[in-house]
Amino acid sequence: MTRTRLVVAGLILMLGVGTPLAHPAVANPRYPGDGDRITVVLTSDRQYNSAVAWYDAHNHMRRQSDVPLNRFDKRTGLWTGSLVYTSRVRHQKIDTVLQSDGRFARCAVWINKTKVREKTARGPRYATAYCH
């Protein structure tokens, strides 16, 4: 496994769908920046998914294929995983895209305690949710 894949895998922290931990500073969630905690919640009807792309703490575009989501909700039948990081730039980009291997894909982006984006997509296969 390459170093990049190890770093990306380390970024995928499997958390619940509940409210993410908040950064203590009061910030405007419409304009995230240095010190804001960014949480990207990914949800699919499949445990392993085609791809995810997001901007990291330094506004570098990151991609990962064969995306595992490790938390399963028996009630909904959906798999969930999260990316959590603290922004290190003045103007943080938060666009995210998830391509499921199944019929359902959802992405949600939280800035500190506030959900600022959410998109759900359904399709016959490879449903793709784009939070922009």
C-alpha positions in Angstrom: 0.0 0.0 0.0 1.5 3.4 -0.9 2.1 6.1 1.6 -0.6 8.3 0.1 -3.2 5.5 0.5 -2.1 4.9 4.1 -2.5 8.6 4.8 -6.0 8.7 3.1 -7.0 5.5 5.0 -5.9 7.2 8.2 -8.1 10.2 7.5 -11.2 8.1 7.3 -12.4 7.9 10.8 -15.4 5.8 11.3 -17.8 7.9 13.5 -21.5 7.9 14.1 -24.0 10.0 12.1 -24.5 12.1 15.2 -23.3 15.7 15.7 -19.6 16.0 15.2 -17.3 17.4 17.9 -17.1 21.1 17.7 -14.2 23.4 17.6 -14.3 25.8 20.6 -14.1 29.0 18.5 -17.2 30.6 17.3 -17.0 30.8 13.5 -19.2 31.5 10.6 -20.0 28.1 9.0 -20.7 29.8 5.6 -17.0 30.8 5.5 -14.9 28.1 7.1 -11.2 28.7 7.6 -8.2 28.1 9.8 -9.1 26.2 13.0 -12.6 25.1 12.0 -13.4 21.5 12.4 -14.7 19.9 9.1 -16.6 16.7 9.2 -17.7 14.9 6.0 -20.2 12.1 6.6 -20.5 9.5 3.8 -23.5 7.1 3.6 -24.2 4.3 1.1 -26.2 1.1 0.8 -22.9 -0.7 0.1 -20.0 -1.2 2.5 -17.5 -0.8 -0.3 -17.9 2.1 -2.7 -16.3 3.3 -6.0 -14.7 6.6 -5.0 -14.7 9.7 -2.8 -13.1 13.1 -3.5 -12.7 16.0 -1.0 -10.5 18.9 -0.1 -8.1 18.3 2.8 -7.1 20.7 5.6 -4.7 22.5 3.1 -7.3 22.8 0.2 -5.6 20.0 -1.7 -8.0 17.7 -3.7 -7.8 14.2 -2.4 -9.3 11.0 -3.9 -9.7 7.5 -2.8 -11.2 4.5 -4.6 -12.5 1.3 -3.0 -14.0 3.4 -0.2 -14.9 1.3 2.9 -17.7 2.5 5.2 -17.5 0.5 8.4 -20.6 1.5 10.5 -23.8 -0.4 9.6 -27.2 0.7 10.8 -29.5 -2.3 10.9 -32.6 -0.1 11.0 -31.9 1.7 7.7 -29.7 -0.9 6.1 -27.1 1.8 5.3 -23.3 2.0 5.8 -21.7 5.2 7.1 -18.2 6.6 7.6 -16.7 10.1 8.2 -13.7 12.2 7.4 -12.8 14.6 10.2 -10.1 17.3 10.0 -9.2 20.8 11.2 -8.8 23.4 8.5 -5.3 25.0 8.2 -6.1 27.6 5.5 -7.9 30.9 5.5 -10.7 30.0 3.1 -11.4 26.3 3.3 -13.0 24.5 0.3 -15.5 21.8 1.4 -16.9 20.3 -1.8 -17.2 16.5 -1.6 -18.4 13.8 -3.9 -19.2 10.1 -3.1 -19.8 7.5 -5.8 -21.6 4.5 -4.4 -21.3 1.0 -5.8 -25.0 0.7 -5.1 -28.3 2.6 -5.5 -27.9 5.1 -2.7 -25.3 7.7 -1.8 -25.3 10.6 0.6 -22.7 13.2 1.7 -23.1 15.7 4.4 -20.6 18.4 5.5 -20.5 19.9 8.9 -18.5 23.0 10.0 -18.0 22.8 13.7 -21.6 22.1 15.0 -23.5 23.2 11.9 -24.5 21.1 8.9 -23.9 23.3 5.9 -24.4 20.8 3.0 -26.2 17.6 2.4 -27.0 15.7 -0.8 -28.7 12.4 -1.4 -28.7 10.5 -4.7 -30.4 7.4 -5.9 -29.9 5.5 -9.1 -29.9 2.0 -10.6 -26.2 1.6 -9.8 -23.3 4.0 -8.9 -25.5 6.6 -7.3 -23.3 9.8 -6.9 -23.9 12.4 -4.3 -22.1 15.8 -4.7 -22.1 18.2 -1.8 -21.2 21.6 -3.3 
